[in-house]
Amino acid sequence: MLSTNRESPPPAAGRAAMKKELPDQFKDHRHVWVFMELERDQVHPVSFELLGEGRKLADKLGVQLAGVVLGPPGEATWFAIAEAFAYGADLAYLVEAPLLADYRNEPFTKALTDLVTNYKPEILLLGATTLGRDLAGSVATTLLTGLTADCTELDMDADGSLAATRPTFGGSLLCTIYTLNCRPQMATVRPRVMAMPPRGNNKIGRVIQHKVSMIEEEIVTKVLGFLSDGQSATANLAYADVVVAGGLGLGAVENVKLMKKLARTIGADYGCSRPLVQKGWMPADRQIGQTGKTIRPKLYIAAGISGAIQHRVGVEGADLILAINTDPNAPIFDFAHLGVVTDAIRLLPSLTELFTHRLSPHSRDKLAN
């Protein structure tokens, strides 16, 4: 019998075992920045949600929280600055120029990357909106830094690194991602994933103004006009206080009207899980979940929805979840606050009738409040 006494080679160190040692050129990066999304004179609510989350991160690091506003000269731009302070910012960075009146990738990327290069934030947060996703990708690419998209949780690691958690593999797993050797650490967060912080009475504070080093003639894209989205007012699920949604348990496309009728009766908005969109029973802007809308309503009624992880990610911030399903072992009962094991097709008409008799027209209008 032949035996050998060779030592086994040490296991190869994976990326998770790498020491988060920052190169010297990034060690002077400080503070947490939140991009204040301003479009058509309106600040997107996700900016305030990110200021609340950014406040927690800044306090853990012992640094300042800053709001970043890019916009045209005028009252709306300065209102966004004031709102940043009202929601907890310690200071604000402002780039004011006529060419920033409408969102275009080139001037906004140039303005934001110039700010980062000059003032060196450690963390930069943006909303995962259509605008935010476009801008974040361009800025991260230009700065050669990392970007974690569609985060569901943000925290600080023991060594002071941003731990950005997001769903992966179709929502079946949650992974935490670090930007080890670059700065700033960037992340986007979808609207309604983070709780809205209370609005304070902070007066406007220190504002650092910076000029954009670009002129209109250098920008290829031109804005010829603006056409508002006619559907935006009818499907605003992310900010609805009461939502009724249906899944495959509704059985047939004609039963979708049962869900809609209940929503109309109680003054709610309505949505669905992904299979109903795939079947063509509901439009994509009504989909709730990881690949749809994230919601944080006061009341969420899920009718015939199994509650897979992809859907859970989109609704678990709700104050009260009522689940209706024929399967007592459906995953949705693991995170719902209240559950009814029955056929949604039978229960929905009964709920509608009950609410119709119990709620006056005035109380139905005020239910969400």
DAURPE-V273661 format. One record per residue. RES is the residue in three letters. PHI is phi in whole degrees, 0 to 359 (NA if undefined). NEAR is the number of other C-alpha atoms within 12 Angstrom. Layout:
RES|PHI|NEAR  RES|PHI|NEAR
This chain:
MET|NA|3  LEU|257|4  SER|238|5  THR|235|7  ASN|239|6  ARG|285|6  GLU|285|7  SER|288|8  PRO|294|7  PRO|297|7  PRO|297|8  ALA|293|10  ALA|286|10  GLY|278|9  ARG|297|13  ALA|295|14  ALA|269|12  MET|294|14  LYS|285|16  LYS|278|20  GLU|264|19  LEU|275|22  PRO|301|14  ASP|303|11  GLN|291|14  PHE|253|23  LYS|286|18  ASP|265|18  HIS|283|26  ARG|220|28  HIS|80|37  VAL|248|48  TRP|248|45  VAL|237|52  PHE|284|56  MET|273|46  GLU|284|44  LEU|241|39  GLU|216|28  ARG|54|20  ASP|68|24  GLN|241|23  VAL|272|29  HIS|291|32  PRO|303|35  VAL|299|39  SER|297|49  PHE|289|44  GLU|298|38  LEU|288|49  LEU|296|48  GLY|297|37  GLU|288|42  GLY|297|49  ARG|300|35  LYS|296|27  LEU|295|35  ALA|297|35  ASP|295|22  LYS|293|23  LEU|274|24  GLY|71|17  VAL|235|24  GLN|268|30  LEU|255|40  ALA|236|49  GLY|264|51  VAL|242|49  VAL|239|48  LEU|242|47  GLY|186|42  PRO|280|29  PRO|300|22  GLY|148|19  GLU|296|14  ALA|298|23  THR|294|33  TRP|287|32  PHE|295|25  ALA|298|40  ILE|299|45  ALA|299|35  GLU|292|39  ALA|300|50  PHE|291|38  ALA|297|28  TYR|260|37  GLY|112|40  ALA|291|47  ASP|273|34  LEU|207|33  ALA|220|41  TYR|248|42  LEU|230|36  VAL|241|39  GLU|245|33  ALA|198|27  PRO|302|21  LEU|287|32  LEU|258|38  ALA|295|28  ASP|240|27  TYR|291|31  ARG|222|27  ASN|300|28  GLU|299|29  PRO|292|37  PHE|291|42  THR|296|35  LYS|297|33  ALA|296|38  LEU|288|48  THR|293|37  ASP|296|26  LEU|299|34  VAL|298|36  THR|297|24  ASN|279|19  TYR|247|28  LYS|56|28  PRO|284|36  GLU|272|41  ILE|228|50  LEU|230|52  LEU|247|53  LEU|225|49  GLY|285|42  ALA|273|37  THR|269|31  THR|301|22  LEU|293|27  GLY|297|39  ARG|295|29  ASP|295|23  LEU|291|37  ALA|300|41  GLY|297|32  SER|292|27  VAL|294|37  ALA|298|34  THR|294|20  THR|295|23  LEU|274|26  LEU|56|20  THR|237|28  GLY|272|29  LEU|219|39  THR|256|38  ALA|262|34  ASP|56|43  CYS|287|39  THR|251|39  GLU|205|33  LEU|231|38  ASP|205|29  MET|253|29  ASP|285|20  ALA|299|11  ASP|266|16  GLY|88|27  SER|269|33  LEU|287|40  ALA|259|29  ALA|256|34  THR|254|28  ARG|213|32  PRO|290|29  THR|215|22  PHE|50|12  GLY|69|17  GLY|91|24  SER|282|16  LEU|225|16  LEU|248|21  CYS|239|23  THR|254|26  ILE|245|31  TYR|241|36  THR|261|34  LEU|283|30  ASN|237|24  CYS|223|31  ARG|218|41  PRO|281|45  GLN|276|44  MET|247|48  ALA|209|48  THR|245|44  VAL|227|44  ARG|290|41  PRO|304|38  ARG|77|43  VAL|287|41  MET|263|37  ALA|290|30  MET|285|24  PRO|285|24  PRO|291|18  ARG|275|20  GLY|267|18  ASN|247|15  ASN|298|19  LYS|282|20  ILE|300|23  GLY|246|23  ARG|290|21  VAL|240|25  ILE|260|21  GLN|264|24  HIS|223|26  LYS|268|27  VAL|279|28  SER|268|22  MET|206|22  ILE|242|17  GLU|303|19  GLU|295|11  GLU|273|13  ILE|262|20  VAL|288|14  THR|282|16  LYS|238|19  VAL|266|16  LEU|267|7  GLY|180|7  PHE|229|12  LEU|240|10  SER|289|10  ASP|281|10  GLY|293|9  GLN|266|12  SER|298|14  ALA|281|14  THR|265|18  ALA|229|25  ASN|243|29  LEU|303|35  ALA|301|40  TYR|242|31  ALA|280|30  ASP|275|31  VAL|227|39  VAL|227|46  VAL|247|49  ALA|225|51  GLY|236|50  GLY|231|44  LEU|298|33  GLY|296|35  LEU|289|35  GLY|85|25  ALA|210|22  VAL|299|23  GLU|291|14  ASN|278|29  VAL|300|34  LYS|295|25  LEU|295|31  MET|293|41  LYS|297|31  LYS|293|26  LEU|296|37  ALA|300|37  ARG|296|25  THR|295|36  ILE|259|37  GLY|71|30  ALA|255|34  ASP|266|37  TYR|227|45  GLY|210|48  CYS|199|50  SER|271|46  ARG|299|35  PRO|303|34  LEU|289|31  VAL|290|25  GLN|297|16  LYS|279|17  GLY|84|18  TRP|281|26  MET|220|31  PRO|286|22  ALA|297|23  ASP|286|26  ARG|258|37  GLN|284|38  ILE|247|46  GLY|141|41  GLN|301|36  THR|262|27  GLY|235|30  LYS|268|39  THR|260|44  ILE|236|44  ARG|222|35  PRO|284|36  LYS|288|27  LEU|222|35  TYR|234|44  ILE|252|44  ALA|253|50  ALA|253|50  GLY|71|44  ILE|253|45  SER|289|37  GLY|92|42  ALA|298|29  ILE|302|30  GLN|297|33  HIS|281|37  ARG|302|39  VAL|304|39  GLY|276|39  VAL|232|49  GLU|291|37  GLY|276|31  ALA|294|32  ASP|293|22  LEU|218|25  ILE|246|34  LEU|252|35  ALA|252|42  ILE|236|42  ASN|203|36  THR|284|27  ASP|265|22  PRO|294|19  ASN|260|18  ALA|299|26  PRO|304|23  ILE|297|36  PHE|288|29  ASP|285|20  PHE|234|27  ALA|287|30  HIS|280|23  LEU|226|20  GLY|224|31  VAL|235|27  VAL|270|25  THR|193|20  ASP|280|28  ALA|300|39  ILE|297|30  ARG|276|24  LEU|282|28  LEU|302|36  PRO|298|24  SER|294|19  LEU|297|27  THR|298|28  GLU|296|19  LEU|298|16  PHE|294|23  THR|300|22  HIS|279|15  ARG|271|16  LEU|252|19  SER|283|16  PRO|306|16  HIS|293|15  SER|290|17  ARG|295|23  ASP|295|18  LYS|259|16  LEU|304|24  ALA|293|22  ASN|271|16
